[in-house]
Amino acid sequence: MKEGDTVILEHRISHHNTEIKFAFLKKGGSAKLARGNIPHDDLLGHPYGSRFEINKRGKKLVTPVEEGVDPYQELIDSAAGGGEDGDGSEEKPIGESRDNRMLVDKNAHSRGKECSQKLGAAEIEELKSGGMSGREVIKELISNSETFKLKTEFSQAKWLRKKAQKHSPQFSCEPPNAFTLCRAYFNKEPSKTCYMRDDALARMLTLSNVQPGSRALVVDSMNGMLLGAVAERVGGLGTIAAGFNGIQPSVDAVRWLTPPP
């Protein structure tokens, strides 16, 4: 990614909720995502598809995440490396013969007087103020939790994802093309593209048989999504006439598509 490129920033909050931002990369610029400001300078020079972790209190606000590495599994493995006494005699392998029947919600039973987590909000804030990264904060939360090692593998992953969303959120940088842009609009503002899904757009392009050298007439009421997809298929080697209904055309989606080299 270089200055002047367009990028789609995706922060996945849950399986059904994704925060999306469109951005033109420029030096000194920033984008608001995951309740933080993402400096464009930290993204320049990295390839499309890169993942980054947001460190809200660290020296570097955005750090790249190594490809192919599951940060949650790494934290689980580090927490399961031996029992509390170091001998691991009573430590069961994660995911084997383990359930949550022995877990007790101390906070609910004691009406807030006791808690399974030894670190409070003030201590966590102090760790962040000292420059500790979000992943290091989560490791401290694991080591100070009385119930984490008793949870099932599924419960551990669910707990880690919840803490990661709060202390070390991650986002990806997707290249703006017909597929990713249609998916982004469907998740962000589907009404602007008439609730067009990426598979429906692909079928329309297939049935139209648009290809380099084609002469196409496009009447678009989807914020320019169909017009941009046809232009991407033509690749600068054809003619496109765009029609619209109204006073002026709405082709906002076209400007987010990266032009062919």
ChimeraX attribute file (.defattr): number of C-alpha atoms within 10 A of each C-alpha:
attribute: neighborCount
match mode: 1-to-1
recipient: residues
	/A:1	17
	/A:2	16
	/A:3	14
	/A:4	13
	/A:5	17
	/A:6	22
	/A:7	25
	/A:8	23
	/A:9	25
	/A:10	20
	/A:11	21
	/A:12	17
	/A:13	17
	/A:14	11
	/A:15	6
	/A:16	7
	/A:17	11
	/A:18	16
	/A:19	16
	/A:20	21
	/A:21	16
	/A:22	17
	/A:23	18
	/A:24	16
	/A:25	21
	/A:26	17
	/A:27	14
	/A:28	9
	/A:29	13
	/A:30	17
	/A:31	16
	/A:32	13
	/A:33	18
	/A:34	20
	/A:35	10
	/A:36	14
	/A:37	15
	/A:38	20
	/A:39	19
	/A:40	19
	/A:41	16
	/A:42	17
	/A:43	24
	/A:44	16
	/A:45	10
	/A:46	13
	/A:47	13
	/A:48	15
	/A:49	16
	/A:50	16
	/A:51	22
	/A:52	22
	/A:53	20
	/A:54	24
	/A:55	22
	/A:56	22
	/A:57	17
	/A:58	16
	/A:59	10
	/A:60	13
	/A:61	17
	/A:62	22
	/A:63	15
	/A:64	16
	/A:65	16
	/A:66	11
	/A:67	9
	/A:68	6
	/A:69	9
	/A:70	10
	/A:71	15
	/A:72	17
	/A:73	14
	/A:74	11
	/A:75	18
	/A:76	19
	/A:77	12
	/A:78	13
	/A:79	16
	/A:80	17
	/A:81	12
	/A:82	15
	/A:83	14
	/A:84	14
	/A:85	8
	/A:86	9
	/A:87	10
	/A:88	12
	/A:89	10
	/A:90	10
	/A:91	15
	/A:92	15
	/A:93	11
	/A:94	17
	/A:95	13
	/A:96	9
	/A:97	8
	/A:98	14
	/A:99	14
	/A:100	11
	/A:101	8
	/A:102	10
	/A:103	13
	/A:104	12
	/A:105	12
	/A:106	14
	/A:107	13
	/A:108	11
	/A:109	11
	/A:110	10
	/A:111	9
	/A:112	9
	/A:113	9
	/A:114	13
	/A:115	18
	/A:116	15
	/A:117	16
	/A:118	14
	/A:119	16
	/A:120	11
	/A:121	8
	/A:122	8
	/A:123	11
	/A:124	17
	/A:125	14
	/A:126	12
	/A:127	17
	/A:128	18
	/A:129	13
	/A:130	11
	/A:131	15
	/A:132	18
	/A:133	22
	/A:134	24
	/A:135	19
	/A:136	16
	/A:137	19
	/A:138	19
	/A:139	16
	/A:140	15
	/A:141	19
	/A:142	23
	/A:143	18
	/A:144	14
	/A:145	16
	/A:146	14
	/A:147	17
	/A:148	22
	/A:149	19
	/A:150	19
	/A:151	19
	/A:152	18
	/A:153	19
	/A:154	12
	/A:155	15
	/A:156	22
	/A:157	16
	/A:158	13
	/A:159	15
	/A:160	22
	/A:161	18
	/A:162	15
	/A:163	17
	/A:164	20
	/A:165	16
	/A:166	13
	/A:167	22
	/A:168	21
	/A:169	24
	/A:170	22
	/A:171	25
	/A:172	20
	/A:173	22
	/A:174	20
	/A:175	21
	/A:176	23
	/A:177	20
	/A:178	26
	/A:179	15
	/A:180	15
	/A:181	24
	/A:182	25
	/A:183	17
	/A:184	24
	/A:185	22
	/A:186	18
	/A:187	16
	/A:188	15
	/A:189	12
	/A:190	16
	/A:191	12
	/A:192	18
	/A:193	19
	/A:194	14
	/A:195	16
	/A:196	18
	/A:197	17
	/A:198	18
	/A:199	12
	/A:200	12
	/A:201	16
	/A:202	14
	/A:203	11
	/A:204	15
	/A:205	16
	/A:206	11
	/A:207	8
	/A:208	11
	/A:209	12
	/A:210	19
	/A:211	18
	/A:212	15
	/A:213	13
	/A:214	16
	/A:215	14
	/A:216	19
	/A:217	13
	/A:218	17
	/A:219	15
	/A:220	19
	/A:221	19
	/A:222	19
	/A:223	19
	/A:224	23
	/A:225	27
	/A:226	24
	/A:227	25
	/A:228	25
	/A:229	24
	/A:230	24
	/A:231	25
	/A:232	20
	/A:233	20
	/A:234	20
	/A:235	16
	/A:236	14
	/A:237	13
	/A:238	15
	/A:239	14
	/A:240	16
	/A:241	10
	/A:242	14
	/A:243	14
	/A:244	14
	/A:245	10
	/A:246	8
	/A:247	6
	/A:248	8
	/A:249	15
	/A:250	17
	/A:251	19
	/A:252	14
	/A:253	22
	/A:254	21
	/A:255	12
	/A:256	22
	/A:257	22
	/A:258	17
	/A:259	16
	/A:260	11
	/A:261	5
